[in-house]
Amino acid sequence: MIPCLLDANYRPYGKHEQVKTVFTIHNLKYQGIHGRERILDLLDIPERYLNENGVLKDGAPNFMKSGLVYSDRITTVSPTYSSEIMTAYFGEGLDGVLHEQGWKLSGILNGIDTETYDPATDTQLAENYDSESWRIGKPACKQALQEELGLAIRPDVPLAAMITRLVDQKGLDLLLHILDEFLQEDIQFVMLGTGDPDYENALRAAADKHPDKMAACLTFSQPLSNRIYAGADMFLMPSLFEPCGLSQLISMRYGTIPVVRETGGLVDTVEPYNQYEGSGTGFSFTNINAHEFLFTTKYACEVYRESPEAWQGIVSRAMAGDYSWTRSAQTYVDLYEELLRATS
């Protein structure tokens, strides 16, 4: 609401006229919708702003829409997501507003803290490693994780993982639809996260059915999450939508190969493996389809088992990526400086 309040209560009276606002969308789904009377009681918003061209959406004050309409620039957390949200499917009812305001919208990728997430110095790991020593360090971390979670100690079997909130956005329905079939393969699977009780119960039941192949850790633990990033071979992200996603960046930093759906920031950060060019840092599938997800994951497992040199190349390329905030921060600085120049 700050851009609206500036426009309504300060600029008309010669105050803060040089102040510019940048509104950053993380997830368009969460819009801050409130009752009209409550907002009138709490905020000094003139009546002329309380209409469908202003802060109202379908008759209710909408904080997200207010930010879109009255800010000087809009950013979101990946280039692909900035395009997706201007479509009806991803727009959460605001795609029309975003089309109108699209001239001031840009997507800037998130980064991660590469000092916090560094397998060379992470104190939670059984053995530290870097892009040169991962062939020794990752197997040690994998064995330690298998021991910790009661899985069979098998260096040859691909170990897949998910660390996520258990909500529909993260593709849990896709996973559960094929999980039993998935676990018929010679594979292991670790889930870490909490959320919807129905998802928790289904995952708990699957782990009870396959105790030597699956561990369901229905909690959240930062130390355990780091050990999973280091010990797993691949990281699954079948998201229905993903504004940016950080887990794929952390997993690649740790040499754990992402298997993702092509949406939002996952498109911008994970290059699909191409066996003919010897390129890529992960595996991807296009549609919201459980068996497409399954087939892509099985293909990743096939490369892991049957093409070890190709797999090593994927890991090395993933670990060589720059996932820091450096480039993104400079893009934000450039945007702020552009706005400041416009006021001078």
PEQUIPE-V669851 format. One record per run of one state. SS is the DSSP state (alpha for helix, beta for strand, coil for the rest). FROM is the first residue (numbers start at 0). LEN is the number of residues. If there is no record, write none. Layout:
SS,FROM,LEN / SS,FROM,LEN
This chain:
coil,0,1 / alpha,1,8 / coil,9,1 / alpha,10,3 / coil,13,8 / beta,21,4 / coil,25,7 / beta,32,2 / coil,34,1 / alpha,35,7 / coil,42,4 / alpha,46,3 / coil,49,6 / beta,55,2 / coil,57,2 / beta,59,3 / alpha,62,8 / coil,70,2 / beta,72,4 / coil,76,2 / alpha,78,6 / coil,84,10 / alpha,94,6 / coil,100,1 / alpha,101,3 / beta,104,3 / coil,107,26 / alpha,133,16 / coil,149,8 / beta,157,6 / coil,163,2 / beta,165,1 / coil,166,1 / alpha,167,3 / coil,170,1 / alpha,171,11 / coil,182,4 / beta,186,6 / coil,192,2 / beta,194,1 / coil,195,1 / alpha,196,13 / coil,209,4 / beta,213,4 / coil,217,4 / alpha,221,10 / coil,231,2 / beta,233,4 / coil,237,9 / alpha,246,7 / coil,253,3 / beta,256,5 / coil,261,2 / alpha,263,6 / coil,269,2 / beta,271,1 / coil,272,1 / beta,273,1 / coil,274,4 / beta,278,1 / coil,279,2 / beta,281,4 / coil,285,4 / alpha,289,17 / coil,306,1 / alpha,307,13 / coil,320,5 / alpha,325,18 / coil,343,1
